[in-house]
Structure formats: C-alpha cells, structure tokens
Amino acid sequence: MINYIPPYLKPGDTIGIVAPAGKISKEQMQASFSIIENWGYKIELGKHLFSSDNQFAGTDKERASDLQYMLDSKHIKAILCARGGYGTIRLLPYLDFSNFKKNPCWIIGYSDITVLHSYLLKVLNICSLHATMPINFSYEKESSKSLNLLNAALQGQISEIAFQSNVLNRTGIAEGIITGGNLSMLYSMRGIDIDIDTDGKILFIEDLNEYLYHIDRMMMNIKLGGKLSGLKGLLIGGISDMNDNTVPFGKTAREIIAESVSDYNFPVAFDFPAGHQKSNLPIILGRKVKLSISETGSELKYF
C-alpha cells in the first residue's frame, strides 16, 4: 500500500506547536520561535502549551484539546510537538482523526511522539516526520544540519542521507517502507491496535538511558512476537547513555541488538544520525526508501 504524503510547506504557511507529553517553558521554546519564523513560516501555539499538571503539559484533556484543534484546522500545515517525555498515549481516547484524515498535515517529533507516528501509519496510512523538536532547537553548529534537513523535508527537498559504517553492520541493500521510532515506545504498544506492522518493511529504532537488560527484553519481545522475521532491513539510530547492573549484562546495547537479529539475513545498519542526540536527522516514516550498506559507509535514500 502507498501511504499518503501530506502537502509540503511553502513560505507563509502556519506551523502549530503543541505539547502532548511533558511540560515545557517559554524559555525553552524561544530559539524555536525565531528559527521557524526565519524559515518563513507563521506559528500558532496550542492554548495550553505552557500549562502544567505535575510532569505533564496540562491535564490529558487540555493537551488533547490543543492537539485536536490542530488536527481539525485546515490552515495548519504542520503540527510540531514541543517535546517528548511521557503522556502522548494518554491522549488517544480523546482524539478524533476524522477531519484530519480528510486534510492531513505533517506531524513532527520523536521519542514519546512515536505513539502518533504509529497511529498515523497503522490506522490512517499517512506519512509523518520523525525529527527534532523545539526543546532541542538551537543555533549551535551541531544542531544546524538537523534543523536544515527538517526544513528541507517539510518542503519536499530531502533525498538521501549518508552515514558512517559500524563493525556490527550487515552489508546489503534493502528496499521498503520505513517504520518505527523509539524502541521503548514500540515495546509499550505491543498488543494494542497501533502495534506497528513490520512485515516487508525497514524498521528504524533508537533509544536512550535504558538498562541493558531492558534492551535485551524489548528485542526479545519483538523477535518472539514475529516483528523481525519479515523485515527487509533494520536501521538503528542513537543508542546511548545505557545503564548496567552491579553484575554486568556482558554485552553493549548494539551487541544485544545485533545478536537478536543474528538468525536473519536482512541488512542491518547502526549509527544512523537520529534519535536522542544532537544530530537528529529527519526520517519520513511511511515512505519507501532504499537502504544501502557497505563496509565503507551506508546511505538512506527516498524514492
């Protein structure tokens, strides 16, 4: 099935900003406002963007009402999630995507926003952008490529991304729809109606600050659940700041992932520059891609 690609943006279009998960302050958002305006877009903020309810950006109903307004508004051409954290999945019972399905726009974010990416692709067959969020926007040089490519992707100008090799890579070429996101979130959605479909697809995963045995448990879950057997390829982004117990697990996170797919022969590429890191390049989830992996480097190219 060919997934729907929302209309690309042009100067003067409006980007809506909401916080469906963790709370965020005005100070944390200032850089993103000026950067987005410098790109030539208008900004519309969610009514409860700076609300607070313990760790959340307002109550579930407040956060859901902000997102619902953006989903229903025809003049909003992209919905940018301010940050991750936790809480997006709590909004699903309150959301109605019927108007959005008639007039889709880009939904942008990563980490906890994997919930929305999974819903869009599994239920609505609509592409979305796994990319950096306002809490990470800055004028630092390390962030410039991520931001420039995000703007390019919003305008339909992204083509291919080359990245470094890794000794754990498995060389080869894979073609298919790319899906996935944060490994912990994908694991948490197993068994519900937005559990991702991986058959015949290229799976992207990334994670941060997990215990090594948690990584093993999650990989075993998706393996025993049949999520790896039908893959065309596996793409791994940032896997960093891992924790271990007093008695060591005995493998790195990358080694755990490599071992979990050792029974299969699809191509595997580590160290794609996306995820919980300063270099967080955009991925258009739901698009058909070509993943080429050689001993000297790898490339992700869109059709």
C-alpha positions as CSV (number, residue, x, y, z in Angstrom):
1,M,0.0,0.0,0.0
2,I,1.2,3.5,-0.8
3,N,0.9,5.8,2.2
4,Y,-0.4,9.3,1.8
5,I,2.2,12.1,1.9
6,P,0.8,15.3,3.4
7,P,1.2,18.5,1.3
8,Y,4.7,20.1,1.6
9,L,5.0,23.5,3.1
10,K,5.7,26.9,1.4
11,P,6.7,30.2,2.9
12,G,3.8,31.8,4.8
13,D,2.3,28.5,5.9
14,T,1.4,28.0,9.5
15,I,3.0,25.5,11.9
16,G,1.1,24.7,15.0
17,I,3.0,23.8,18.2
18,V,1.6,21.6,20.9
19,A,2.9,19.7,23.9
20,P,1.2,16.3,24.0
21,A,3.5,14.9,26.7
22,G,5.9,16.6,29.1
23,K,5.6,20.2,30.2
24,I,7.8,22.9,28.7
25,S,8.6,26.6,29.5
26,K,8.6,29.7,27.3
27,E,12.3,30.0,27.8
28,Q,12.9,26.5,26.4
29,M,10.9,27.5,23.3
30,Q,12.4,30.8,22.4
31,A,15.0,29.6,20.0
32,S,12.5,27.5,18.1
33,F,10.2,30.5,17.6
34,S,12.9,32.6,15.9
35,I,14.2,29.7,13.8
36,I,10.8,28.8,12.5
37,E,10.0,32.4,11.7
38,N,13.3,32.8,9.9
39,W,12.3,29.8,7.8
40,G,9.4,31.9,6.6
41,Y,6.5,30.2,8.4
42,K,3.8,31.5,10.8
43,I,3.5,30.0,14.2
44,E,0.3,29.1,16.1
45,L,0.7,27.9,19.7
46,G,-1.6,25.5,21.5
47,K,-3.8,27.2,24.1
48,H,-2.3,25.0,26.9
49,L,1.3,24.8,25.5
50,F,2.8,26.2,28.7
51,S,0.3,24.6,31.2
52,S,1.5,22.3,33.9
53,D,-0.1,19.3,35.6
54,N,2.7,17.5,37.6
55,Q,5.1,16.3,34.9
56,F,2.6,16.9,32.0
57,A,1.9,20.0,29.9
58,G,-1.6,20.3,31.4
59,T,-4.2,17.7,32.0
60,D,-4.9,14.9,29.5
61,K,-8.0,16.7,28.3
62,E,-6.1,20.0,28.0
63,R,-3.3,18.5,25.9
64,A,-5.8,16.6,23.8
65,S,-7.9,19.7,23.1
66,D,-4.8,21.5,21.8
67,L,-3.9,18.6,19.5
68,Q,-7.5,18.2,18.4
69,Y,-7.7,21.8,17.4
70,M,-4.6,21.5,15.3
71,L,-5.8,18.2,13.7
72,D,-9.1,19.9,12.7
73,S,-7.6,23.2,11.5
74,K,-7.3,23.4,7.7
75,H,-4.9,26.3,7.9
76,I,-2.3,24.3,10.0
77,K,0.1,22.7,7.6
78,A,2.3,21.0,10.1
79,I,2.0,20.1,13.8
80,L,5.3,20.3,15.7
81,C,5.4,18.6,19.0
82,A,7.3,20.7,21.5
83,R,9.0,17.8,23.4
84,G,8.7,14.2,24.4
85,G,8.8,12.8,27.9
86,Y,5.7,10.7,28.6
87,G,2.0,11.2,28.1
88,T,1.1,11.1,24.4
89,I,-0.6,7.7,24.6
90,R,-2.9,9.0,27.3
91,L,-4.5,11.4,24.7
92,L,-5.7,8.7,22.2
93,P,-9.0,8.1,23.9
94,Y,-9.9,11.8,23.5
95,L,-8.8,12.3,19.9
96,D,-10.9,12.2,16.7
97,F,-8.9,11.9,13.5
98,S,-11.8,12.0,11.1
99,N,-11.3,15.6,9.9
100,F,-7.5,15.2,9.9
101,K,-7.9,12.2,7.6
102,K,-9.7,14.4,5.1
103,N,-7.0,17.1,5.3
104,P,-3.8,15.6,6.7
105,C,-0.7,17.7,7.6
106,W,2.7,16.8,8.8
107,I,3.1,15.7,12.4
108,I,6.7,16.1,13.7
109,G,8.5,14.7,16.7
110,Y,10.3,11.7,18.1
111,S,10.7,9.8,21.4
112,D,7.2,9.7,23.0
113,I,5.7,11.1,19.8
114,T,6.3,7.6,18.3
115,V,2.7,7.0,19.5
116,L,1.3,9.4,17.0
117,H,3.6,8.1,14.2
118,S,2.4,4.6,14.8
119,Y,-1.2,5.7,14.8
120,L,-0.9,7.6,11.6
121,L,0.8,4.8,9.8
122,K,-1.1,1.8,11.2
123,V,-4.6,3.2,11.3
124,L,-4.6,6.1,8.7
125,N,-1.8,5.1,6.3
126,I,-0.4,8.7,6.5
127,C,3.3,9.6,6.5
128,S,4.9,11.7,9.3
129,L,8.2,13.1,10.3
130,H,10.4,11.6,12.9
131,A,12.6,14.6,13.6
132,T,14.0,17.0,16.2
133,M,11.6,19.1,18.4
134,P,11.6,22.7,19.7
135,I,13.1,21.7,23.1
136,N,16.2,20.8,21.1
137,F,16.2,23.7,18.6
138,S,19.3,25.9,19.0
139,Y,21.8,27.9,17.0
140,E,24.6,25.6,17.9
141,K,26.5,24.2,14.9
142,E,25.8,20.6,15.9
143,S,22.1,21.2,15.6
144,S,22.2,23.1,12.3
145,K,22.1,20.1,10.0
146,S,19.2,18.5,11.8
147,L,17.2,21.8,11.5
148,N,18.2,22.5,7.9
149,L,17.1,19.0,6.8
150,L,13.9,19.2,8.8
151,N,13.0,22.4,6.9
152,A,14.1,20.8,3.6
153,A,11.9,17.7,4.4
154,L,8.9,20.0,5.1
155,Q,9.4,21.5,1.6
156,G,9.8,18.1,-0.1
157,Q,13.5,18.6,-0.8
158,I,15.0,15.7,1.2
159,S,16.7,12.9,-0.9
160,E,19.4,10.8,0.7
161,I,21.4,10.7,3.9
162,A,24.9,9.1,4.0
163,F,26.3,8.0,7.3
164,Q,29.3,6.1,8.8
165,S,29.9,2.4,8.9
166,N,29.9,0.2,12.0
167,V,31.7,-3.1,12.5
168,L,28.4,-4.7,13.6
169,N,26.7,-3.7,10.3
170,R,25.4,-6.4,8.0
171,T,26.0,-5.3,4.4
172,G,23.4,-5.4,1.6
173,I,20.6,-3.4,0.0
174,A,17.1,-3.2,1.3
175,E,14.0,-1.5,-0.2
176,G,10.7,-1.0,1.6
177,I,8.5,1.3,3.6
178,I,10.3,2.7,6.7
179,T,8.6,2.5,10.0
180,G,9.4,2.5,13.7
181,G,10.7,5.1,16.2
182,N,11.7,4.9,19.9
183,L,12.2,1.2,20.9
184,S,10.7,1.6,24.4
185,M,7.6,3.2,22.9
186,L,7.3,0.5,20.2
187,Y,7.6,-2.1,23.0
188,S,4.9,-0.4,25.1
189,M,2.4,-0.5,22.2
190,R,2.8,-4.2,21.6
191,G,-0.6,-5.9,21.7
192,I,-2.8,-2.8,21.0
193,D,-4.3,-1.6,17.8
194,I,-1.3,0.7,17.0
195,D,1.3,-2.0,17.3
196,I,3.4,-1.4,14.2
197,D,3.3,-3.6,11.1
198,T,6.9,-4.6,10.2
199,D,6.3,-7.3,7.5
200,G,8.2,-6.4,4.3
201,K,9.4,-3.1,5.9
202,I,12.6,-1.4,7.1
203,L,12.4,-1.0,10.8
204,F,14.1,2.1,12.5
205,I,14.8,2.0,16.2
206,E,16.5,4.3,18.7
207,D,16.7,4.7,22.5
208,L,18.3,6.4,25.4
209,N,19.0,5.8,29.1
210,E,17.8,2.2,29.3
211,Y,19.2,-0.7,31.3
212,L,21.0,-3.1,29.0
213,Y,18.7,-6.0,30.1
214,H,15.8,-3.8,29.2
215,I,17.1,-3.5,25.7
216,D,17.5,-7.3,25.6
217,R,14.0,-7.8,26.9
218,M,12.5,-5.5,24.3
219,M,14.4,-7.0,21.5
220,M,13.4,-10.5,22.6
221,N,9.8,-9.3,22.7
222,I,9.7,-8.0,19.2
223,K,11.6,-11.1,18.0
224,L,9.4,-13.6,19.6
225,G,6.4,-11.5,18.5
226,G,7.3,-12.0,14.9
227,K,8.3,-8.4,14.3
228,L,11.8,-9.3,12.9
229,S,11.2,-12.3,10.8
230,G,9.6,-10.5,7.9
231,L,11.9,-7.4,7.9
232,K,13.6,-6.1,4.7
233,G,16.2,-4.3,6.8
234,L,17.0,-2.8,10.2
235,L,18.2,0.7,10.8
236,I,19.4,1.7,14.3
237,G,19.8,5.3,15.3
238,G,21.2,6.6,18.6
239,I,21.6,4.0,21.3
240,S,23.3,6.0,24.1
241,D,23.7,6.6,27.8
242,M,22.9,2.9,28.6
243,N,22.9,1.7,32.2
244,D,24.1,-1.6,33.7
245,N,23.6,-3.5,36.9
246,T,26.2,-4.3,39.5
247,V,26.6,-7.7,37.9
248,P,27.3,-6.7,34.2
249,F,25.0,-7.9,31.5
250,G,28.1,-8.7,29.4
251,K,27.1,-7.0,26.1
252,T,26.7,-3.5,24.8
253,A,23.3,-2.3,23.6
254,R,24.5,-2.6,20.0
255,E,25.8,-6.1,20.6
256,I,22.4,-7.1,22.1
257,I,20.6,-5.8,19.0
258,A,23.0,-7.5,16.6
259,E,22.6,-10.8,18.5
260,S,18.8,-10.5,18.4
261,V,18.8,-10.4,14.6
262,S,21.5,-13.0,14.0
263,D,19.0,-15.6,12.9
264,Y,18.0,-13.5,9.9
265,N,19.9,-12.3,6.9
266,F,18.4,-8.9,6.2
267,P,20.8,-5.9,6.0
268,V,21.5,-4.1,9.3
269,A,22.9,-0.6,9.7
270,F,23.9,1.0,13.0
271,D,24.7,4.7,13.9
272,F,22.1,6.4,11.7
273,P,22.2,10.0,13.0
274,A,18.7,10.2,14.5
275,G,17.3,9.9,18.0
276,H,18.1,11.3,21.4
277,Q,21.3,13.1,20.3
278,K,22.3,16.5,18.9
279,S,22.5,15.1,15.4
280,N,18.8,14.1,14.9
281,L,18.2,14.0,11.2
282,P,14.6,13.6,9.9
283,I,13.1,10.4,8.7
284,I,9.8,10.4,6.7
285,L,8.0,7.4,8.3
286,G,5.8,5.6,5.8
287,R,7.9,6.5,2.8
288,K,9.5,3.9,0.6
289,V,13.3,4.0,1.0
290,K,16.4,2.3,-0.2
291,L,18.9,1.3,2.5
292,S,22.4,0.6,1.1
293,I,25.1,-0.7,3.5
294,S,28.7,-1.4,2.5
295,E,31.9,-1.8,4.5
296,T,32.8,1.8,3.9
297,G,29.5,3.5,4.7
298,S,25.8,3.5,4.4
299,E,23.1,5.5,2.7
300,L,19.3,6.0,3.2
301,K,17.6,7.2,0.0
302,Y,13.9,8.1,-0.6
303,F,12.1,7.0,-3.7
